[in-house]
């Protein structure tokens, strides 16, 4: 039997559609239904309407997790932009071992987040960590990187920046290589300085890349889980309790799956609002 050519496109799309329905649409619909129920897996779901959403407004730890996540983003995004763009500008030049340097910076991206977190946890150790040993050798006081509420989240943000900078470095390199040389040549003829060329040519031309980096960094910030889970467990005093970690604790520590689903949808709405504002601001600046 010869298959009608009209059905070939649908046949080729079928595996993707089946995968999309089973692993995206179904979990999304089920999670939305779950927000209206109380469920702890061992018992049948109990309809409670909008009580899960009402609980958010009086949940102290919900607001703490939002504050911590936003604090992480305030530190992480500027660091990520400045370091990734600076490295991209350097590695876009004709220098020796350029290919090796690019691969070296990208390596942390492909290494397991668990391994990276364990490594940095040891580096940050108050008594025996390498960083504090170096500080002591230089006659400085030890820094309580992970055991002080003021230092814990910035320490995790610095580590996350180090881990992800290689990925954003590649994005900036692609953006830089797509800028026409004719723009710089025209600027040189007009007597523009290097700073003027950077500010009036490079930055505007990189605007779509900057927007992409900011959005992806924001999404990664709201997905922050492995680092605080392994390095601090959300402490000290919940100072590193991220949005994703709080969802995990509600779902698997307290078996409140309905409330965990509500948290997930709420954080998704907040993230959508933040990304929309970022997009408007960056496009306006452009």
C-alpha positions, -999 to +999 in steps of 0.1 A: +000+000+000+014+034-011+010+061+014-008+092+002+017+121-001-008+144+017-003+125+049+035+124+048+040+158+066+016+147+094+034+114+097+067+131+101+053+155+127+036+128+147+066+119+169+071+155+179+034+161+185+031+130+206+061+140+227+048+175+230+014+164+242+027+138+267+056+157+282+045+194+278+007+198+274-004+171+298+019+181+327+009+217+322-028+210+323-023+186+352-003+212+372-030+238+366-057+214+379-034+206+408-033+242+419-070+239+428-065+208+449-048+196+481-028+165+474+000+146+492+003+116+468-007+091+495-043+104+496-068+113+469-068+149+456-092+172+476-108+201+459-101+234+477-106+260+450-085+291+452-072+285+488-037+277+475-035+311+458-049+329+489-023+312+510+005+328+489-002+363+503+003+352+539+032+328+532+063+344+547+087+320+530+071+327+496+080+364+499+114+355+512+121+332+482+110+360+458+133+385+476+162+361+475+157+353+438+155+390+429+186+397+450+204+369+431+194+385+397+205+420+408+240+406+414+241+379+387+228+397+356+252+428+357+282+405+364+271+381+336+268+409+311+300+427+320+323+396+323+308+378+292+310+409+270+345+418+282+358+383+275+340+382+241+357+415+231+391+401+241+385+367+224+372+383+193+406+398+186+434+380+167+453+366+197+473+334+203+455+304+216+421+320+210+404+288+202+418+271+233+407+300+255+372+299+241+369+262+248+384+267+283+358+293+293+330+271+279+341+240+298+322+248+331+290+250+311+291+213+302+303+201+336+276+189+360+261+215+382+263+191+412+301+187+407+306+225+403+285+232+434+305+207+455+338+221+442+328+257+451+314+246+484+349+234+493+365+265+479+342+286+501+348+265+533+354+288+562+381+268+579+398+249+551+387+265+519+414+276+495+400+311+492+401+317+530+436+301+532+448+326+506+432+355+526+449+343+558+482+341+541+478+377+530+470+387+566+432+392+559+404+379+579+384+348+568+352+355+549+321+335+560+311+329+524+283+304+530+276+308+567+267+344+568+234+359+556+251+388+539+277+367+520+258+336+511+237+347+482+264+369+466+288+339+469+263+317+450+257+344+424+295+347+417+297+309+414+267+308+390+283+336+369+316+317+366+297+285+356+275+301+329+298+329+315+311+306+288+276+301+273+269+339+272+305+345+259+296+324+228+264+344+223+283+377+224+310+364+201+283+355+175+269+390+179+303+407+176+311+387+144+279+398+128+286+435+131+297+449+097+333+461+096+321+490+074+305+506+105+339+507+123+357+519+092+332+548+087+336+557+124+374+558+121+371+581+091+350+604+112+376+604+139+357+584+165+376+571+195+376+534+206+351+543+234+328+561+209+329+531+185+321+508+214+293+529+228+277+540+195+283+510+173+290+478+193+264+482+221+235+491+197+244+463+173+245+439+203+212+450+216+193+418+206+221+397+221+221+417+254+183+412+256+187+375+250+214+373+277+193+392+302+162+371+296+181+338+298+199+349+329+165+358+345+151+324+336+182+307+351+178+328+382+142+316+388+155+281+380+182+283+407+181+251+426+212+229+426+236+255+439+216+265+471+204+230+476+239+215+478+259+245+491+236+259+518+203+240+518+186+274+516+204+288+547+217+304+566+184+316+580+167+311+546+189+337+530+195+315+499+160+300+497+154+303+460+121+301+442+128+266+428+142+253+461+111+264+479+089+246+454+110+215+459+107+217+497+069+221+496+065+192+471+089+166+485+096+177+521+060+186+531+041+166+504+020+197+495+020+191+458-010+213+451+006+243+468+039+235+451+021+237+417+006+270+428+040+283+436+054+273+403+026+291+384+030+322+405+068+323+400+062+318+362+038+348+362+064+369+381+091+359+357+070+368+327+064+402+342+101+408+349+111+397+314+085+419+298+098+449+318+134+441+309+124+438+272+107+472+273+136+489+290+163+475+267+144+482+236+137+518+248+174+523+255+181+511+220 
